[in-house]
Amino acid sequence: MGIVDKRILIRAEALHKEYPMGKDQRLHVLKGLDIEVREGEIAVIIGPSGSGKSTLLHLLGGLDRPSSGKVIVDDHDLGVLTDDELAAFRNKTLGFIFQFHHLLPEFTALENVAMPALIRGEKLEEARGRAVALLEEVGLSERVEHKPNELSGGEQQRVAVARALMNNPTLVLADEPSGNLDEDNSQKLHQLLSDLAQKMGLSFVIATHNLDLTKRAHRVLQLVDGRLVTGMRPLA
């Protein structure tokens, strides 16, 4: 079965996002945007800085709410959820990877990876096995007890990837995940994300400037003037 035949996992309809900019002025970032992403798909969003890529990811992930329009993830309309319901849904269904890893410096790699499960109410003893397995999956089996300041930049971002997968999400949203890495570590991270998508059947929506990452995508979408104006699907 090709990607085009799989179930739509996330759908956004007529998304608008505006921000107040002083007296009687508003910044209109997204202008009636539509997007669909299917199970197992890697969708990459490109566009110049300030075009709204991060804003779009925040709306798709329920980190912010649109001014108008609808976001449906895994058959759940995010707009009808309360803030507490939305937080619980994010924790269970979504994984997030950011340009800066945002690891907690006082905790080990294992504890950082386990954090989403701890937030959900699991004890570390219960989460330990999966956290260790995920660190092995991202090639860090020898770094389980290391703290962030004992890891390289590439290793820190791999810990962040493992953390994003801790609660078995169906969708991972990544905002410039290799933007803070050198070329070699960027390519290694991109290969890791591609391998994980294929192995685990995950969907990824990734905002990036990196052309290497676009080559690994099922679809590349360009965000211009608040809308997705072009797209291509190079992989079946």
N, C-alpha and C positions, 0 to 999 in steps of 0.2 A: 504493500500500500504506500503510495507516495504522500508527501506532505499535504498536497492539495485535496486529498481524499479524507484526511483526518478531521476530527472534531474541532470546531472553533473553541479555543480555550478562553480567549479574551477578546472582547469587542468594545470599542468605544464609538459613540455616535454623537456627531455634532458638538464636539467638545469646544467650549470657549473658556478661556481663562483671562481675567482682567485683574490688574492691580491698581489701587489708587496711587496717584502721583501728585499729590498736593490738591489745592483747591480746584474743584471742577475739572480735574484732569485724570485720565485713566490710561494705563498701558495695556493694550490688547495684545497678549502674547500668542494665544491659540485662537484661531478664527474658524470654528466650525469643522474641526478635524475629525476624520473617521479612520479607524484602523481595526483590522482583524488579525489575530495570530492563532495559529493552529497548534495542536499537541505536537511536541517534538520539533517545532520549528525554531530556527535561529533567525530572528528578524533584527537587522542592524539599521539604526537611524543615524543619518549623517546630516550635517548642516553647520553653518558658521556659528561661532560663539555668539550667544545671545539670541539664537533663533528659537529657543524654547524646548530644546531636547530634554534638559533636566526637568523642566516644568511638566512635560508630557509624562516622563517616567514617574514623577511624584503623583500625578493623577491616576495613572494606571495602577500604581501600587497602593493607592489609598493613603498616601502620606499627606496629601492635600486634596481639597475638594474643588471641582470645577465651578466656574461661575454659572455655567449652564451646560447641558448635555448629560450623557449617561456613560458609565463604565460598568461593564458586566464581566466578571471574572469567575470562571468555573460555575456558570449559571447563577451567580450571586450578583445582584444589583448593589454596587457599593453605595449608591446614593441613598438607599433606604436604611442603611445600618447606622446605629448610634456610634458615637466615638469609641465606646468600650467594645461594642460588637466588631467594629472595624479593626481595632487593635488586635483582638483575638483572631480575626480572620487573617490578617497579615501574618501573624505569628505562625499560624497553621498552614497556610496555603502558599505564601510568597517568600522568596529569598531575595536579599538585596546585597549588591556588591557596589562599592563606591570607589572613586578615584583614590581616595585616602582610606586606608584599611580600617581606621577607627577601632583598632584593637585596644583593649583595656590594659595599660602598661603593668599593672600590679599582678595580673593573672598570667598563668602559663598558656601555651598554645592550646592544650587540651581544654582548659577552663574557658578560654575565649570561644572555642568551637562549640562547647556545650551550652553557652549562655542562652541561646534561644529556647532550649529545652528547660533550663533552670527558670527562665521567665514564665514558661508555661506551667511550672509547678513541679517538675521532676527534681529528684535529688541527684547530686553529682554521681553518686554510685550507680544510679539507674542509667544515666546518660553517658557514662564513661566509655562503655563498649562501642557505641556508635561514633562517639567523638574520635576515639583512637582509629577506628576503621576508616573514617573520613580523612584523617590526617595521613593514613597510609595511602588512600586513594589519590591524594594530591602530592604524594612523594615526600612526605615529611614524617615518616615513621621514626626517624632518629631525633626529632625535634619536639616530641610530645611534651616534655617538661620544661622546655625553654620559654623564657619570657620574650616579649616583642623586641626589647633592646638587644637581645642575643641572636636575632634573626636578621637576615638580609632583607632588602626591600621586596625582592621577588618572593621570598619565603613568607614574609608578613602578608602579602596579598594572597598567597595560596591558603594561608590560615583563614583569611577573610572569605575565600571561596568555600572552604570546608564549613565555616560557620553558616554561610547562606544555605547550605544543604542540610543542616542539622535536623530540621523538622520535616524532612521529606516533602519539600514544596513541589507544586506542579509547575510553577512559573518562577523564573529568576530574572530580576531586573538589574541591569548593570550600567552604571553611569561612568563612562570613561575608565573602565577597569584597569587599563594599562597606561593611563595618562601620566602616571608618576614613575614609570619603569623605563629602563634603557631598552634598546631594540632587542637584544637577546632575550631578556626576561619577558618582554612584551610578547614575542613570538611563542615562547614556552607557555605563557598564560593563555594565549589564544588557542593553542593546540589543546591545552587542558580543558578549556571550556567546550571546544568542539567535541572532544572525546567524551566528556561527561554528558553532553546533550544526547549523543548517540547511545551511550551505554545505559543511561538512566531514563531515557525518553523524556527529558526535560524540555520545556520551552524557554527560550531566552529572548528578551528584548534588550538590546544593547545600544546605548548611545556612544558614539566614538568619532574621533577624527582619524583613526588609524586605518589605512587602506588594507593592511594585511588582514585585519579582522573582517573587512567586507568580503574578502575572497572566501571566507569560511561560512558565509551566511547563506541561508536558503533564499532570503529576500533582503534587498537593500532599499530603504525608503529615505527620501530626501525631504527635509523640513525647511520650507521657505515661506516667509511671510505668514506664518501661523498655520500652514496647511502642508500635508504630505502631498507633494506634487508629482513625484516620480517614484517608480518602483520597478524592480526586476526580480525575477525568481530563477536564478541560475541553476538550482539543484531541483531534481524531481522530488 
